């Protein structure tokens, strides 16, 4: 692919990363064909309906303090539909009660013990105070978030707050998740501070000095699932082609270009962007880049399910806020609940007689719960909701949306694996990779990954090198490839 962006580029995968790559390529003057194996675009961004109400059945919000997702929404005609959450408060359902979500922490790691008062026991709070007296804990090249935080502040901090917050993003295990990849600013601070709480206070001070204003998260009226649809429409308007039901079976370097093998034909391309989940990418790269394929095959995924429930509003009063998280240590089945009608004003405005809630189940390694029938998942969600908030009404409609192998896991050493993958891929001209498996599972992270892949095709590796060194933190709103 030439430095001016001309030539034919095939993008494999029409999730938000693949669509963002296609959109950027068209802006740079390339001819673009997007190949998607399924019947729709969007990956893990999916809007739908329940009892006539428009809702998200996948990720529902995007980090607004990073520019990529909000900017792409504006570029593709969604500026007037961007909406912040109607409430920024949330709760923890822990130790038998709903408790206000603490403030003054970085992904659950507090700057002071007082920040977690009401959530931790007296013993847990006292353990945090010991951090200032402990010798320095070296983090090396990477360390598990839970392992490091527990060593400094005690396991109760991890089990009651870090675990549910990280679980809401990755559906993983805090004692395995990479701090360098999942919470990079905390990792960087831990490298230069003896005290973890002191490191957190410095992060907070820098954030205050930067005077960041505006909402932390953003949604879209009608659902975040509207974003890939708008990007796809813009791609088509700019002359790009999107082919659904077009599974790709292999890639082969051919002269100065590439051959892309689809069901019953071969697509010739000057360059290829692989925007597919790790195992699919491994299959496609097994012949041209076997070393990268081997690394991708080692990536683990977690599965989850979202249970959406609609109730008649009459006679139901919900607690204030947007919902609650559930620490696994409390032994509940659901790991979170969102009060969608309270979190998103447009849902309440469009459906004044309805209350829409959703719960989520499934963490890495939890297979039994996800093997249950839809009706069983609805029933267990209703039981937990009754126990948490006293909701015993019968829903007028329910929907279960399963995301099998939906979230890539970022274990210790993930950044090094990504660096090796990109090094192997970068040896072949006209080939790049992007998506949730590399630099963050949130929507802005996926888009940033896509833009860096496009730059790489044009000979500019600064983007992929920066992402590999300093991953895009994904605090909320998982997306997909």
C-alpha positions in Angstrom: 0.0 0.0 0.0 1.4 3.3 -1.0 2.1 6.2 1.4 -0.7 8.2 -0.2 -3.3 5.6 0.9 -4.2 4.4 -2.6 -4.8 0.7 -3.5 -7.3 -1.9 -2.5 -7.4 -2.9 1.1 -9.4 -5.8 2.5 -10.6 -5.5 6.1 -11.5 -8.8 7.7 -14.1 -8.3 10.3 -16.9 -5.7 10.6 -16.9 -5.1 14.4 -16.1 -1.5 15.5 -12.4 -1.9 15.0 -12.8 -3.2 11.4 -15.3 -0.5 10.5 -13.2 2.2 12.0 -10.2 1.0 10.0 -12.3 1.0 6.8 -13.5 4.5 7.6 -10.0 5.8 8.1 -8.7 4.0 5.0 -11.4 5.6 2.9 -10.4 9.0 4.3 -6.9 8.3 3.2 -7.9 7.5 -0.4 -7.9 3.7 -0.4 -10.4 1.4 -2.0 -11.9 -0.7 0.7 -13.7 -4.1 0.9 -14.9 -5.3 4.3 -15.6 -9.0 4.7 -17.8 -10.1 7.6 -18.6 -13.8 8.3 -21.8 -13.1 10.2 -25.1 -11.6 9.1 -24.6 -8.2 10.7 -22.0 -5.5 11.5 -21.1 -4.3 14.9 -19.5 -7.3 16.8 -20.3 -6.9 20.5 -22.1 -3.6 19.9 -25.8 -4.5 19.4 -29.0 -2.6 19.9 -32.4 -4.2 20.1 -35.8 -3.8 21.7 -37.6 -5.1 24.8 -41.3 -4.5 25.4 -41.0 -1.8 22.6 -38.1 0.0 24.3 -34.9 0.6 22.4 -32.0 -0.8 24.4 -28.4 -2.0 24.1 -27.9 -5.8 24.2 -24.1 -5.5 24.3 -21.8 -2.7 25.4 -23.9 0.4 26.5 -21.4 3.2 27.0 -18.0 4.4 25.9 -15.3 6.2 27.7 -15.6 9.9 26.8 -12.3 11.1 28.3 -10.6 9.6 25.3 -11.4 11.2 22.0 -11.7 8.3 19.5 -15.2 6.9 20.1 -17.0 10.2 20.6 -15.1 11.8 17.6 -16.1 8.9 15.3 -19.7 9.2 16.4 -19.6 12.8 15.5 -17.9 12.2 12.2 -20.6 9.7 11.2 -23.7 11.8 12.0 -24.4 10.9 15.6 -23.4 14.2 17.3 -27.0 15.2 18.2 -27.6 11.7 19.7 -24.7 11.6 22.1 -26.0 11.4 25.7 -24.1 11.3 29.1 -25.6 9.1 31.8 -28.4 10.7 33.7 -26.8 9.6 36.9 -23.1 9.1 37.8 -23.7 7.3 41.1 -23.6 3.5 41.6 -23.5 1.0 44.4 -21.8 -2.2 45.6 -24.0 -5.1 46.7 -21.7 -6.5 49.3 -21.9 -7.9 52.8 -25.7 -8.2 52.6 -26.5 -4.6 51.6 -26.2 -2.0 48.8 -23.4 0.4 49.7 -22.5 3.6 47.8 -19.7 3.1 45.4 -16.6 4.6 47.0 -14.9 7.6 45.5 -11.3 8.5 45.5 -9.8 5.3 44.0 -8.2 4.2 40.8 -9.9 1.0 39.6 -10.7 0.1 43.2 -7.3 1.0 44.6 -7.7 3.8 47.2 -5.5 6.7 48.0 -6.6 6.5 51.7 -8.3 3.9 53.9 -11.1 6.4 54.5 -12.1 6.2 50.8 -13.3 2.6 51.4 -15.1 3.2 54.7 -18.4 1.4 54.7 -17.3 -1.2 52.2 -14.4 -2.8 54.0 -14.3 -4.2 57.5 -12.4 -2.4 60.3 -9.7 -5.0 59.8 -9.6 -4.3 56.1 -9.3 -0.6 56.6 -6.5 -1.0 59.2 -4.6 -3.2 56.7 -4.6 -0.4 54.1 -3.0 1.9 56.7 0.0 -0.4 56.9 0.9 0.3 53.2 3.0 3.4 54.1 5.2 1.3 56.4 5.8 -1.6 54.1 9.1 -1.9 52.1 8.9 -1.2 48.4 7.2 -3.9 46.2 8.9 -4.3 42.9 6.6 -4.7 39.9 9.2 -5.7 37.4 8.1 -5.9 33.8 4.5 -6.7 34.7 2.5 -8.0 37.7 -1.1 -9.2 38.3 -3.3 -6.4 39.7 -4.8 -8.5 42.4 -1.4 -9.9 43.5 0.2 -6.5 43.8 -2.7 -4.7 45.5 -3.2 -7.6 48.0 0.4 -7.5 49.0 0.3 -3.8 49.6 -3.3 -3.3 51.0 -4.7 -6.7 51.8 -7.0 -9.1 50.0 -10.1 -7.4 51.2 -9.5 -4.4 48.9 -9.1 -6.7 45.9 -12.0 -9.0 46.7 -14.5 -6.3 47.6 -13.7 -3.5 45.1 -10.9 -4.2 42.6 -12.3 -7.6 41.6 -15.9 -6.4 40.8 -14.6 -3.3 38.9 -12.1 -5.2 36.8 -14.7 -8.0 36.4 -17.1 -5.5 34.9 -14.6 -4.8 32.1 -12.9 -8.1 31.5 -15.1 -10.7 33.2 -11.7 -12.1 34.4 -9.8 -12.8 37.6 -8.1 -9.8 39.2 -5.3 -12.1 40.5 -4.4 -13.0 36.9 -5.1 -9.7 35.0 -2.0 -7.7 34.0 -1.7 -4.4 35.8 0.5 -3.0 33.0 -2.2 -3.7 30.4 -5.4 -3.2 32.3 -4.5 -0.3 34.6 -1.4 1.2 33.0 -1.3 4.5 34.9 -1.3 2.6 38.2 1.5 0.4 36.9 3.6 3.4 35.9 3.0 5.1 39.3 3.9 1.9 41.1 7.3 1.8 39.4 8.3 5.1 41.0 6.6 5.0 44.4 7.3 3.0 47.6 3.7 3.4 48.8 0.8 2.3 46.6 -1.6 4.7 48.3 0.8 7.5 47.7 1.0 6.5 44.0 -2.8 6.7 43.8 -2.9 10.1 45.4 -0.4 11.3 42.8 -2.5 10.0 40.0 -5.5 11.8 41.5 -3.6 15.0 41.9 -2.4 14.9 38.3 -6.0 14.3 37.1 -7.2 17.3 39.2 -4.4 19.5 37.7 -5.4 18.5 34.2 -8.9 19.8 35.1 -10.7 17.3 33.0 -14.3 18.3 32.6 -17.4 16.8 31.1 -18.8 13.3 31.5 -16.5 10.3 32.0 -18.8 8.1 29.9 -21.1 8.7 26.9 -24.0 6.8 25.5 -26.0 7.2 22.3 -29.7 7.8 22.1 -31.1 4.6 20.7 -28.1 2.6 22.0 -24.4 2.4 21.5 -25.2 -0.3 18.9 -26.1 2.6 16.7 -22.4 3.5 16.3 -21.3 0.6 14.0 -24.4 1.0 11.9 -23.6 4.7 11.4 -19.9 3.9 10.6 -21.0 1.2 8.1 -23.4 3.7 6.4 -20.6 6.2 6.2 -18.2 3.6 4.7 -20.7 2.7 2.0 -21.4 6.4 1.3 -17.7 6.9 0.7 -17.5 4.1 -1.8 -16.5 1.2 0.5 -18.0 -2.2 0.1 -19.2 -4.3 3.1 -20.0 -8.0 2.4 -21.9 -9.9 5.0 -22.0 -13.8 5.1 -18.5 -13.7 3.8 -16.2 -15.9 5.9 -12.5 -15.7 5.1 -10.7 -19.0 5.1 -7.1 -18.0 4.5 -4.6 -15.4 3.4 -1.6 -15.8 1.1 1.1 -13.4 0.1 1.0 -13.0 -3.7 3.7 -11.0 -5.4 3.5 -7.5 -4.0 0.0 -8.0 -2.7 -2.3 -10.5 -1.0 -4.9 -13.2 -1.9 -7.9 -13.4 0.5 -9.8 -16.7 0.2 -13.5 -16.4 0.8 -16.1 -19.2 0.3 -16.2 -19.5 -3.4 -13.9 -16.8 -4.7 -10.5 -15.1 -4.1 -10.2 -11.4 -3.4 -7.0 -9.7 -4.5 -5.7 -6.9 -2.3 -2.8 -4.6 -2.0 -3.1 -4.7 1.8 -5.1 -6.6 4.5 -6.3 -5.5 8.0 -7.2 -8.5 10.2 -9.8 -7.2 12.7 -10.9 -10.5 14.0 -10.9 -12.2 17.4 -7.7 -13.9 18.4 -8.5 -17.5 17.4 -9.9 -16.4 14.0 -6.9 -14.2 13.4 -4.6 -17.1 14.3 -6.3 -19.3 11.7 -6.0 -16.7 9.0 -2.3 -15.9 9.9 -1.2 -19.5 10.3 0.3 -19.8 6.9 1.7 -16.3 6.2 2.8 -15.5 9.8 2.9 -18.7 11.8 4.7 -17.2 14.8 2.0 -14.5 15.2 -0.6 -17.2 14.8 0.9 -19.2 17.6 0.8 -16.2 20.0 -2.8 -15.5 19.1 -3.9 -19.1 19.7 -2.7 -18.8 23.3 -5.1 -15.9 24.1 -7.9 -16.9 26.4 -11.4 -15.6 26.4 -14.2 -15.2 28.9 -17.9 -15.7 28.1 -20.8 -13.9 29.6 -24.6 -13.3 29.2 -26.7 -10.2 29.6 -30.2 -10.6 30.9 -32.5 -7.7 30.1 -35.8 -7.3 32.0 -38.7 -4.9 31.4 -41.3 -4.1 34.1 -44.4 -2.0 34.4 -43.3 1.0 36.3 -46.4 1.3 38.5 -45.6 0.4 42.1 -41.9 -0.1 41.7 -39.3 2.1 43.3 -35.6 1.5 42.5 -32.7 2.7 44.6 -31.0 5.8 43.3 -28.2 5.6 40.9 -27.3 3.6 37.7 -27.1 0.2 39.3 -24.7 -1.9 41.3 -21.6 -4.3 41.1 -21.3 -7.5 43.0 -18.0 -8.8 44.4 -17.6 -12.6 43.6 -16.5 -13.2 47.2 -20.2 -12.6 48.2 -21.2 -15.8 46.4 -24.0 -14.3 44.3 -24.7 -15.4 40.7 -25.1 -12.1 39.0 -22.0 -9.9 38.8 -23.7 -6.6 38.1 -27.1 -4.9 37.4 -27.8 -1.8 35.5 -30.9 0.3 36.1 -31.1 1.2 32.4 -34.1 3.5 32.7 -32.4 5.5 35.4 -28.9 5.5 33.7 -30.1 6.6 30.3 -32.6 9.5 30.2 -33.7 8.7 26.7 -35.0 5.3 27.7 -37.1 6.8 30.5 -38.4 9.6 28.2 -39.3 7.2 25.4 -40.9 4.6 27.7 -42.5 6.4 30.7 -44.5 3.4 31.7 -41.6 0.9 31.7 -38.6 0.2 33.9 -35.7 -1.6 32.1 -33.0 -3.3 34.0 -30.3 -5.7 33.0 -28.0 -8.1 34.9 -24.8 -9.9 33.8 -23.5 -13.3 34.6 -20.3 -15.1 33.7 -16.7 -14.7 34.6 -13.6 -16.5 33.2 -13.7 -20.1 34.3 -17.4 -20.0 35.2 -18.9 -22.5 32.8 -21.9 -24.0 34.7 -24.0 -20.8 34.9 -23.6 -20.2 31.2 -24.8 -23.7 30.3 -28.2 -23.0 31.8 -31.3 -22.3 29.7 -32.4 -18.8 29.2 -35.3 -19.2 31.5 -33.0 -20.3 34.3 -30.8 -17.2 33.8 -33.8 -15.0 34.0 -35.0 -16.8 37.2 -31.6 -16.5 39.0 -31.4 -12.8 38.0 -34.9 -12.2 39.4 -33.9 -13.9 42.7 -30.8 -11.9 43.1 -32.6 -8.7 42.2 -35.2 -9.4 44.9 -32.5 -10.1 47.4 -30.5 -6.9 46.5 -33.3 -4.3 46.0 -36.5 -6.0 47.0 -37.8 -6.2 43.4 -40.3 -9.1 43.3 -42.6 -7.9 40.4 -43.0 -10.1 37.3 -41.3 -8.7 34.2 -43.5 -8.1 31.2 -40.7 -9.3 28.9 -37.1 -10.7 29.2 -34.2 -11.2 26.8 -31.0 -13.2 27.2 -28.1 -12.2 25.1 -25.1 -14.5 25.2 -21.6 -13.4 24.3 -19.6 -16.6 24.0 -15.9 -16.0 24.1 -16.8 -12.3 24.1 -13.9 -10.8 26.2 -10.2 -11.5 25.6 -8.2 -11.9 28.8 -5.1 -9.8 29.6 -2.9 -11.9 31.8 0.5 -10.9 33.1 2.8 -10.5 30.1 0.0 -9.5 27.7 1.9 -6.4 26.5 4.9 -8.6 25.6 2.7 -11.0 23.7 1.1 -8.1 21.7 4.6 -6.7 21.0 5.7 -10.1 19.6 2.5 -10.4 17.5 3.1 -7.0 15.9 6.7 -7.6 15.4 5.9 -10.8 13.4 3.1 -9.2 11.5 5.2 -6.1 10.7 7.7 -8.2 8.8 5.2 -8.7 5.9 4.3 -5.6 3.9 0.7 -4.7 3.6 -0.5 -6.6 6.7 -1.8 -5.2 10.0 -4.0 -6.4 12.9 -6.4 -4.6 15.2 -9.2 -5.2 17.7 -10.0 -5.8 21.3 -7.3 -8.5 21.8 -4.5 -6.0 21.6 -4.7 -2.7 23.5 -8.0 -2.6 25.4 -11.5 -4.0 25.2 -13.3 -0.7 25.3 -14.7 1.1 22.3 -12.1 3.9 22.2 -9.3 1.3 22.6 -10.6 -0.7 19.6 -10.8 2.4 17.4 -7.3 3.5 18.4 -6.1 0.1 17.5 -7.7 0.4 14.1 -6.2 3.8 13.4 -2.7 2.6 14.4 -3.1 -0.4 12.0 -4.0 2.0 9.1 -0.9 4.1 9.9 1.2 1.0 10.0 0.1 0.1 6.5 1.3 3.5 5.3 4.7 3.0 6.9 4.1 4.9 10.2 4.6 2.5 13.1 4.5 5.2 15.8 0.9 4.4 16.7 1.3 0.7 17.2 4.5 1.2 19.1 2.9 3.7 21.4 -0.1 1.5 22.0 2.1 -1.5 22.7 4.1 0.5 25.2 1.2 2.4 26.8 -2.0 0.5 26.3 -5.3 2.4 26.0 -7.0 1.9 29.4 -10.5 0.6 29.1 -12.5 1.5 32.2 -15.9 0.5 31.0 -18.0 -0.4 28.0 -16.4 -3.4 26.4 -16.6 -3.6 22.6 -15.3 -6.2 20.4 -13.5 -6.6 17.1 
